[in-house]
Amino acid sequence: MAAVCCWALLFIAFLPALILQDADARFGAALVAQCVVVAHSGGALTRVLTDTSVRLVALGFWLFVYVWLGLAPLAMLATDSYPLEYRTGESTAFAAAVLTELGLLAYSAGVALAAARKNAGSAVLEPLLSRTLAPLPVLLLCGLSLALAVVLIPGQEGGVQAFFTSRQALRQSGADPDLTHALRVWALAVPAFWAAVGLVHLPRLPGGDRLLRAIRLLLLPLLLALNVLVNNPISRPRFWAGTVLLVLLFSWRRFSTPRAFRVTAVALTTVVLFAFPYSDYFRYDEREVVHVVALAEQFSSNMDYDAFQQMQTGIDYVRENGFSPSAVLGPVLFMVPRSVWPDKPQTTGIELAQYAGYDFHNLSAPLWIESYLWGGAPCVVAVFCLLGAAGRRMDDIRARLWDRQGTLAALLVPAFAFYQLIFLRGSLMAIVGPMLLLLTVPLLITTRAARPSRLPSPVRTPATTGPAPIPGHRRHP
């Protein structure tokens, strides 16, 4: 109870008060609605950090909401300062805050529904997450990752040095940031990551694994070096590099205990709150001296926190152009080229950036505004209710399987939990390809878990009524 009170005071009272103190806050309907969002997300994050069970998916969701759609919009509304040029009225800001809270209520309802119906959906998810790592597929993936590195790295613009060069320098050097280039990079990064994780967590064979241990000792240094090359935070986005590190951390059995989870989750929350804005140090070739500024100024001036402003832009876009139900097909059929599908929907972040008149199009489009563009508030409710139910089910199944070594739940649930930060931030069409690759590769290196035996228990001879007769004695009536 003491921990609950302390974290609740920090998330719901102290940090919002610190932001409002740094700003000349003018309370209006939008700011009041945003305070409700902060209280809801801060209370939910408090529950995750003080729960007696490990909830990785819940941690990823509520951490994103509290920072990007809780504190950051609070600072923007309080200071009337935004990282981008586009401006909306008070009614649009109020609608964006209400839309955020609507998604949170739907998510909480989905979680409650999944908690009440504990067996619903387990017939599909539990057999899937119960799959275990298999030695031969893991070793084949290791070989494939090393082969891809030998084939693709020499053809990379700039060679090996490009992987330790900032993304700004790569763009200025003329490296082609097209779809082929992106596919080449992800084809190196994701298999190399899962090969290393699979090799580390591969269960021991019951009959002895001396040969397997020797192969592991041979391949593991090569795969670790390959991951340093293709998954480092210098040339790769911070969200992806962070996902790689967090999956390696939380797939470790020691961090499956509630106490270790709470300590690590608190450290992660602190890093995201105070260090994330400065973690783009390697993104630019010309690095300036890091200036630490007040939290309110950081949230209201850094383009990393453009999610709430993009939601406002999306609401104005719908008022002018109406809903776009066909846009839902874009993420689903993302692999279809535009030469085959000329009317393929545009990436939502780019669509909103063009509508606002920006020259820079690499902007976010949170899942709230993505689903709102599809069909309004009912779509938002449906999407987040399903997301909440699925997230709670994944956390529950992982908790039930935590004592089994090398399960898909131990690997896939952390991967989805922390890739959520990219998934929720959007745009969907920009991240659905890497996300599909991230979640599909582990399926290829696992095998179906052995079903528990359903043989009937040995038949016991029914006991005779009354005590058994003693040999040599007659039973008296």
C-alpha positions in Angstrom: 0.0 0.0 0.0 2.9 2.4 0.8 4.4 1.7 -2.7 1.0 2.3 -4.4 0.6 5.7 -2.6 4.1 6.8 -3.4 3.9 6.0 -7.1 0.4 7.4 -7.4 1.6 10.7 -5.8 4.5 10.8 -8.2 2.6 10.0 -11.4 -0.7 11.7 -10.7 0.3 14.7 -8.6 4.0 15.5 -8.5 5.1 15.3 -12.1 2.0 17.0 -13.5 2.3 19.7 -10.9 6.0 20.1 -11.9 4.9 20.6 -15.5 2.1 23.1 -14.6 4.5 25.0 -12.3 7.0 25.5 -15.2 4.2 26.9 -17.4 1.7 29.7 -17.2 -1.2 27.3 -17.2 -4.6 28.6 -18.3 -7.2 26.0 -17.4 -9.8 25.3 -20.1 -11.8 22.3 -21.1 -9.0 20.7 -23.1 -6.5 21.0 -20.2 -9.1 19.6 -17.7 -9.7 16.6 -20.0 -6.0 16.1 -20.4 -5.7 16.0 -16.6 -8.2 13.1 -16.6 -5.9 11.3 -19.2 -2.9 11.9 -16.9 -4.7 10.6 -13.9 -6.0 7.5 -15.7 -2.7 6.5 -17.3 -0.7 7.4 -14.1 -3.0 5.3 -12.0 -2.7 2.4 -14.4 1.1 2.7 -14.6 1.2 2.7 -10.8 -0.8 -0.5 -10.7 1.6 -2.2 -13.2 4.7 -1.1 -11.2 3.2 -2.4 -7.8 1.5 -5.5 -9.1 2.4 -8.9 -7.6 2.6 -10.3 -11.2 4.7 -9.5 -14.2 2.8 -7.5 -16.8 5.1 -6.7 -19.7 2.5 -5.8 -22.3 0.7 -3.6 -19.8 3.9 -1.9 -18.9 4.7 -1.0 -22.6 1.2 0.3 -23.2 0.8 2.5 -20.1 4.3 3.8 -20.3 3.8 5.1 -23.8 0.4 6.6 -22.9 1.6 8.3 -19.8 4.6 10.0 -21.4 3.6 10.6 -25.0 -0.2 11.2 -24.6 -0.3 12.2 -20.9 2.5 14.4 -19.7 3.6 15.7 -23.2 0.1 17.0 -24.2 -0.3 18.5 -20.7 2.8 20.5 -21.2 1.7 21.6 -24.7 -1.8 22.7 -23.5 -0.4 24.4 -20.5 2.2 26.4 -22.4 0.3 26.8 -25.7 3.5 25.7 -27.3 3.9 22.8 -29.8 6.8 21.2 -31.6 5.2 21.6 -35.0 3.8 24.7 -36.8 0.2 23.5 -37.4 -2.2 25.0 -34.9 -5.8 24.1 -34.0 -8.5 25.6 -31.8 -9.6 24.8 -28.3 -12.4 22.5 -29.5 -10.0 20.4 -31.5 -7.6 20.1 -28.6 -10.5 19.1 -26.3 -11.6 16.5 -28.9 -8.1 15.0 -29.1 -7.9 14.6 -25.3 -11.4 13.0 -25.2 -10.4 10.7 -28.0 -7.3 9.6 -26.0 -9.4 8.9 -22.9 -12.0 7.0 -25.0 -9.2 4.7 -26.2 -7.9 4.2 -22.6 -11.4 3.4 -21.4 -11.9 0.8 -24.2 -8.4 -0.7 -23.4 -9.3 -1.0 -19.7 -12.6 -2.6 -20.6 -10.8 -5.1 -22.8 -8.4 -5.9 -20.0 -11.2 -6.4 -17.5 -13.1 -8.6 -19.9 -10.1 -10.8 -20.5 -9.4 -11.0 -16.7 -13.0 -12.1 -16.0 -13.1 -14.7 -18.8 -9.8 -16.3 -18.1 -10.2 -19.2 -20.6 -11.5 -17.1 -23.5 -9.0 -17.0 -26.4 -6.5 -19.3 -24.6 -7.4 -22.1 -27.1 -5.5 -20.2 -29.8 -2.9 -18.1 -27.9 -1.7 -20.7 -25.3 -0.8 -23.4 -27.8 1.0 -20.8 -29.9 3.0 -19.3 -27.0 3.7 -22.7 -25.6 5.9 -23.6 -28.6 9.5 -24.3 -27.6 12.8 -23.5 -29.3 14.1 -26.4 -31.5 17.9 -26.9 -32.0 17.9 -27.5 -35.8 15.7 -24.5 -36.8 17.7 -22.2 -34.4 21.0 -23.4 -35.9 19.7 -22.9 -39.4 18.6 -19.4 -38.6 22.1 -18.7 -37.2 23.6 -19.9 -40.5 21.1 -17.9 -42.5 21.9 -14.7 -40.5 25.6 -15.1 -41.1 25.1 -15.8 -44.8 22.9 -12.7 -45.2 25.6 -10.7 -43.5 28.2 -11.9 -45.9 26.0 -11.2 -48.9 24.3 -8.0 -48.0 26.8 -6.0 -45.9 29.4 -5.6 -48.7 26.6 -4.3 -51.0 25.5 -1.7 -48.4 26.3 1.9 -49.3 29.4 2.7 -47.4 30.1 -0.9 -46.4 30.6 -1.8 -42.7 31.3 1.8 -41.8 27.7 2.8 -42.7 26.5 0.8 -39.7 28.4 3.2 -37.4 27.4 6.4 -39.2 24.5 8.6 -38.2 21.3 8.5 -40.2 21.7 12.2 -41.1 25.2 11.5 -42.6 23.8 8.5 -44.5 21.0 10.7 -46.1 23.5 13.4 -47.0 25.9 10.9 -48.6 23.2 9.8 -51.0 22.3 6.5 -49.5 19.0 5.4 -51.0 16.3 5.4 -48.3 13.8 3.5 -50.5 11.9 0.3 -49.9 14.7 -1.9 -51.1 17.2 -0.3 -48.8 14.8 -0.7 -45.8 14.1 -4.3 -46.6 17.8 -5.0 -46.9 18.5 -3.4 -43.5 15.6 -5.2 -41.7 16.6 -8.5 -43.4 19.9 -8.2 -41.6 18.7 -6.8 -38.3 15.8 -9.1 -37.3 17.2 -12.5 -38.2 20.5 -11.7 -36.5 18.7 -10.6 -33.4 16.4 -13.7 -33.1 19.3 -16.0 -33.9 21.3 -14.7 -31.0 18.3 -14.8 -28.7 17.4 -18.3 -29.8 20.9 -19.6 -29.3 21.1 -18.2 -25.8 17.8 -19.6 -24.7 17.9 -22.9 -26.4 16.9 -25.6 -23.9 19.3 -28.4 -23.0 18.7 -31.7 -24.7 17.5 -34.5 -22.3 20.1 -36.9 -23.6 23.1 -34.5 -23.3 24.1 -31.6 -25.6 27.9 -31.6 -25.7 27.9 -31.1 -29.5 25.3 -28.4 -29.2 27.2 -26.5 -26.5 30.3 -26.6 -28.7 28.4 -25.2 -31.7 26.9 -22.5 -29.4 30.3 -21.4 -28.1 31.4 -21.2 -31.8 28.4 -19.2 -33.1 27.5 -17.0 -30.2 30.5 -14.6 -30.5 29.9 -14.2 -34.2 26.2 -13.4 -33.7 26.9 -11.0 -30.9 29.4 -9.1 -33.1 26.9 -9.1 -36.0 24.2 -7.7 -33.7 26.6 -4.9 -32.5 27.0 -4.1 -36.2 23.4 -4.1 -37.4 21.4 -3.3 -34.3 23.5 -0.6 -32.6 21.8 2.7 -31.6 24.0 4.8 -33.9 22.5 3.8 -37.3 19.3 2.2 -36.1 16.2 4.0 -34.6 16.2 4.4 -30.8 12.9 2.5 -30.5 14.3 -0.5 -32.3 17.6 -0.6 -30.4 15.7 -0.2 -27.2 13.4 -3.1 -28.1 16.5 -5.4 -28.8 18.0 -4.6 -25.4 14.8 -4.9 -23.5 13.9 -8.3 -25.1 17.4 -9.6 -24.2 16.8 -8.4 -20.6 13.3 -9.5 -20.0 13.6 -12.8 -21.7 16.1 -13.7 -18.9 14.4 -15.9 -16.4 15.8 -13.9 -13.5 13.6 -11.0 -14.5 10.5 -13.1 -14.5 10.2 -12.6 -10.8 7.8 -9.8 -9.7 10.5 -8.1 -7.5 13.1 -8.0 -10.3 10.5 -6.9 -12.8 9.4 -4.0 -10.5 12.9 -2.8 -10.0 13.7 -3.0 -13.7 10.4 -1.4 -14.8 11.0 1.5 -12.4 14.5 2.0 -14.0 13.0 1.9 -17.5 10.3 4.4 -16.6 12.9 6.8 -15.2 15.0 6.5 -18.4 12.0 7.1 -20.7 10.9 10.1 -18.7 14.2 11.9 -18.3 16.8 10.4 -20.7 14.9 9.5 -23.8 14.8 13.1 -25.2 18.6 13.2 -25.2 19.1 9.7 -26.6 19.1 10.9 -30.2 22.7 12.0 -29.7 23.9 9.7 -32.5 21.2 10.5 -34.9 22.9 13.6 -36.3 26.4 13.9 -37.8 27.0 17.4 -36.3 26.5 16.8 -32.6 25.8 19.8 -30.4 26.4 20.0 -26.6 23.5 18.5 -24.7 21.4 21.1 -22.9 19.2 19.9 -20.1 16.0 21.8 -20.1 12.8 21.8 -17.9 10.4 18.9 -18.5 7.7 21.1 -19.8 10.0 22.7 -22.3 11.3 19.4 -23.4 7.8 17.9 -24.0 6.5 21.0 -25.9 9.5 21.6 -28.2 10.9 18.2 -29.1 9.5 16.6 -32.2 9.7 13.2 -30.6 6.5 14.1 -28.8 4.4 15.1 -31.9 1.8 12.4 -31.2 -0.8 14.6 -29.6 -0.4 17.4 -32.2 -0.7 14.8 -35.0 -4.0 13.7 -33.4 -5.3 17.3 -33.5 -4.3 17.5 -37.2 -6.1 14.2 -37.9 -9.3 15.5 -36.3 -9.2 18.6 -38.4 -8.5 16.4 -41.5 -11.6 14.3 -40.8 -13.7 17.4 -40.4 -12.6 18.6 -43.8 -12.3 15.3 -45.8 -14.5 12.8 -43.9 -13.5 9.3 -42.8 -11.4 7.0 -44.9 -12.6 3.4 -44.3 -10.4 2.1 -47.2 -7.3 3.3 -45.3 -7.5 0.2 -43.1 -6.5 -1.9 -46.1 -3.1 -0.1 -46.3 -1.5 -1.8 -43.3 -3.1 -5.2 -44.1 -1.9 -5.2 -47.8 1.3 -3.2 -47.2 3.3 -5.6 -49.4 1.3 -4.8 -52.5 3.4 -2.3 -54.6 1.8 0.9 -55.8 2.5 -0.1 -59.4 -0.1 -2.8 -59.0 -2.4 -0.8 -56.7 -2.3 2.8 -57.8 -4.9 3.9 -55.3 -3.1 2.3 -52.3 -3.6 4.5 -49.2 -0.9 6.8 -48.2 1.0 6.4 -44.9 -1.1 8.2 -42.3 1.8 10.2 -40.9 2.7 11.4 -44.4 -0.9 12.2 -45.2 -1.3 14.3 -42.1 2.0 16.1 -42.7 1.0 17.0 -46.3 -2.4 18.2 -45.0 -0.7 20.5 -42.5 1.7 21.8 -45.1 5.0 20.4 -43.7 8.1 19.8 -45.8 9.2 17.2 -43.3 7.0 14.0 -43.6 8.6 11.6 -41.1 6.0 12.2 -38.4 3.9 9.9 -36.2 0.3 8.9 -36.4 -0.8 7.3 -33.1 -3.1 4.3 -33.2 -5.9 6.5 -31.8 -6.0 8.7 -34.9 -5.3 5.8 -37.3 -8.4 4.0 -36.0 -10.4 7.2 -35.9 -9.7 7.9 -39.5 -11.1 4.5 -40.4 -14.6 5.1 -39.0 -14.7 7.4 -36.0 -15.2 6.7 -32.3 -16.7 3.1 -32.8 -13.5 2.0 -34.5 -11.4 3.4 -31.7 -13.4 1.6 -29.1 -13.2 -1.7 -31.0 -9.5 -1.5 -31.7 -8.5 -0.7 -28.2 -10.9 -3.1 -26.6 -9.3 -5.9 -28.6 -5.8 -4.7 -27.9 -6.5 -4.6 -24.2 -7.9 -8.1 -24.1 -5.1 -9.5 -26.2 -2.5 -7.8 -24.1 -3.9 -9.2 -20.8 -4.2 -12.7 -22.3 -0.5 -12.6 -23.4 0.6 -11.5 -20.0 -1.4 -14.2 -18.3 -0.1 -17.0 -20.5 3.5 -15.8 -20.0 3.0 -15.9 -16.3 1.7 -19.5 -16.5 4.6 -20.6 -18.6 7.4 -18.7 -16.8 8.9 -21.9 -15.3 9.3 -23.6 -18.7 12.5 -23.0 -20.5 12.8 -21.8 -24.1 9.0 -21.1 -24.7 7.8 -18.7 -27.3 6.0 -16.8 -24.6 9.4 -15.9 -23.0 10.6 -14.4 -26.2 7.6 -13.2 -28.2 5.7 -11.4 -25.3 8.6 -9.1 -24.4 9.2 -8.4 -28.1 5.6 -7.3 -28.6 5.4 -5.5 -25.3 8.3 -3.1 -26.1 7.7 -2.9 -29.9 4.3 -1.5 -28.8 6.0 1.9 -28.3 6.5 2.0 -32.1 3.2 0.3 -32.9 1.2 2.8 -30.8 3.2 5.8 -32.1 2.6 4.8 -35.7 2.2 5.2 -38.6 1.0 1.6 -39.1 2.1 1.3 -42.7 5.6 2.3 -41.8 6.0 -0.2 -39.0 3.8 -3.2 -39.9 6.5 -4.8 -42.1 9.2 -4.9 -39.5 6.7 -5.8 -36.9 5.4 -8.8 -38.9 9.0 -9.9 -39.4 9.8 -9.5 -35.7 6.8 -11.6 -34.7 7.1 -14.2 -37.5 10.7 -15.3 -37.3 10.4 -16.8 -33.7 7.6 -19.1 -35.0 10.0 -20.6 -37.5 12.6 -21.6 -34.9 10.1 -23.2 -32.5 8.2 -26.4 -32.5 4.8 -27.4 -31.0 5.1 -28.2 -27.3 4.3 -31.8 -26.3 0.7 -32.1 -25.1 0.3 -33.3 -21.5 -0.6 -37.0 -21.3 -4.3 -37.7 -21.4 -3.9 -41.4 -20.5 -6.3 -42.5 -17.8 -4.8 -43.0 -14.3 -4.0 -46.5 -13.3 -7.1 -48.4 -12.3 -7.2 -49.1 -8.6 -8.9 -52.1 -7.1 -11.9 -50.9 -5.3 -11.6 -51.4 -1.5 -13.9 -54.0 0.0 -16.4 -52.9 2.4 -15.2 -53.4 6.0 -11.8 -54.7 7.2 -10.1 -57.4 5.3 -10.3 -60.9 7.0 -7.3 -62.1 8.8 -6.0 -65.4 7.5 -6.6 -68.2 9.9 -9.5 -66.5 11.7 -13.1 -66.8 11.0 -15.2 -63.7 10.8 -17.8 -63.6 13.6 -21.2 -62.4 12.9 
